[in-house]
Amino acid sequence: MKTVLITEPYKIQVTETGMPEIKEGEALLRIKYCGICGADVSSYTGNQPFTTYPRIPGHEFSAEIVEIGTNKKGLKSGDFVTANPYFNCGECYSCKRGFVNCCTDNQTMGVQRDGSFSEYIAMPIERIFSGKGLDAKQLALIEPFSIGYHALSRTQIKPTDKVLVIGSGPIGLFALISAKLRGAHVYVADVLDGRLDMARAYGADGVINTRTKDLQTEVKEITDGNGFDVCVEACGLPATFLASIEAAAFAGTIILIGNGKQETGFNHSILLKKELNVFGSRNAYSYDFTNLIDIVASGRVDVMKMVSDIYPIDKADEAFKALTSNTGNLMKILVEF
């Protein structure tokens, strides 16, 4: 079978590998589409601290079941599915308390363990979710959707809330959609007009280009000087984290979804003064996946507007190069197997 392998930073090869061995409780899946995540790009550029080489990337995918045993889920050969790619140990303090997304020994496919960029993979049946009739392309977008969806579940969002999402890449946009699903008034800030246009297309109540407008001035105008009830930081930068603190209302909430690598210095007294609720967000739960499959299947969200391009497996290297040099015009890229 064909497998995409990152042999070292900036080097990808499509190679022939042996078929996976199927263990008890696993199914054999034929991959249909894989999305390229920011974590995969970081592995490609050598900026992912948890990646070792060689590494098969990928954890956003759809597949067709080729072989599966009797199971309680009613899954069978020929079904189109997706899966939860965050492997947890089941033994750590987090896992024993039910916080499997925060496993202290978390192994995400494509990062700490080999991922989905192969024509066939073996997957534990317990991690596989029925696609309920969704197109294979749509199913490949459920995992990135789950990141934004889970993040917005970290706090109770009311229809009267005003939410600010800073950063309108795919994860920021999925956070926007998730907030709109909860009935909130949502505004999006970014420096790229193309991404802000996409935010408008997904129902943003307003957008702010921080390259041409002062964010905090706009915040005061939009909120009558009160600040936003919820600020979602989806960039992972010190400046946008600090901007979230300033933009949040007193007794407001900040949700950190951007995975940053730079240290941030600030006077933490502002958190006390405003009595802010600050939530981190990591991965997602199985019920996030199943809820989103139902939501997309209902037609409430058109996830395909997020897809900028689709590459065949033999041109996977071109897909990674395109995202590495992305100036903001590209959103989600899929690789077809």
Rosetta blueprint (number, residue, H / E / L):
1 M L
2 K E
3 T E
4 V E
5 L E
6 I E
7 T E
8 E E
9 P L
10 Y L
11 K E
12 I E
13 Q E
14 V E
15 T E
16 E E
17 T L
18 G L
19 M L
20 P L
21 E L
22 I L
23 K L
24 E L
25 G L
26 E E
27 A E
28 L E
29 L E
30 R E
31 I E
32 K E
33 Y E
34 C E
35 G E
36 I L
37 C L
38 G H
39 A H
40 D H
41 V H
42 S H
43 S H
44 Y H
45 T H
46 G L
47 N L
48 Q L
49 P L
50 F L
51 T L
52 T L
53 Y L
54 P L
55 R E
56 I L
57 P L
58 G L
59 H L
60 E E
61 F E
62 S E
63 A E
64 E E
65 I E
66 V E
67 E E
68 I L
69 G L
70 T L
71 N L
72 K L
73 K L
74 G L
75 L L
76 K L
77 S L
78 G L
79 D L
80 F E
81 V E
82 T E
83 A E
84 N L
85 P L
86 Y E
87 F E
88 N L
89 C L
90 G L
91 E L
92 C L
93 Y H
94 S H
95 C H
96 K H
97 R L
98 G L
99 F L
100 V H
101 N H
102 C H
103 C L
104 T L
105 D L
106 N L
107 Q E
108 T E
109 M E
110 G L
111 V L
112 Q L
113 R E
114 D L
115 G L
116 S L
117 F L
118 S E
119 E L
120 Y E
121 I E
122 A E
123 M E
124 P E
125 I H
126 E H
127 R H
128 I E
129 F E
130 S E
131 G L
132 K L
133 G L
134 L L
135 D L
136 A H
137 K H
138 Q H
139 L H
140 A L
141 L L
142 I H
143 E H
144 P H
145 F H
146 S H
147 I H
148 G H
149 Y H
150 H H
151 A H
152 L H
153 S L
154 R L
155 T L
156 Q L
157 I L
158 K L
159 P L
160 T L
161 D L
162 K E
163 V E
164 L E
165 V E
166 I E
167 G L
168 S L
169 G L
170 P H
171 I H
172 G H
173 L H
174 F H
175 A H
176 L H
177 I H
178 S H
179 A H
180 K H
181 L H
182 R L
183 G L
184 A L
185 H E
186 V E
187 Y E
188 V E
189 A E
190 D E
191 V L
192 L L
193 D H
194 G H
195 R H
196 L H
197 D H
198 M H
199 A H
200 R H
201 A H
202 Y L
203 G L
204 A L
205 D L
206 G E
207 V E
208 I E
209 N E
210 T L
211 R L
212 T L
213 K L
214 D L
215 L H
216 Q H
217 T H
218 E H
219 V H
220 K H
221 E H
222 I H
223 T L
224 D L
225 G L
226 N L
227 G L
228 F E
229 D E
230 V E
231 C E
232 V E
233 E E
234 A L
235 C L
236 G L
237 L L
238 P H
239 A H
240 T H
241 F H
242 L H
243 A H
244 S H
245 I H
246 E H
247 A H
248 A E
249 A E
250 F E
251 A E
252 G E
253 T E
254 I E
255 I E
256 L E
257 I L
258 G L
259 N L
260 G L
261 K L
262 Q L
263 E L
264 T L
265 G L
266 F L
267 N L
268 H L
269 S H
270 I H
271 L H
272 L H
273 K H
274 K H
275 E L
276 L L
277 N E
278 V E
279 F E
280 G E
281 S L
282 R L
283 N L
284 A L
285 Y L
286 S H
287 Y H
288 D H
289 F H
290 T H
291 N H
292 L H
293 I H
294 D H
295 I H
296 V H
297 A H
298 S L
299 G L
300 R L
301 V L
302 D L
303 V H
304 M H
305 K H
306 M H
307 V E
308 S E
309 D E
310 I E
311 Y E
312 P E
313 I H
314 D H
315 K H
316 A H
317 D H
318 E H
319 A H
320 F H
321 K H
322 A H
323 L H
324 T H
325 S L
326 N L
327 T L
328 G L
329 N L
330 L L
331 M L
332 K E
333 I E
334 L E
335 V E
336 E E
337 F L
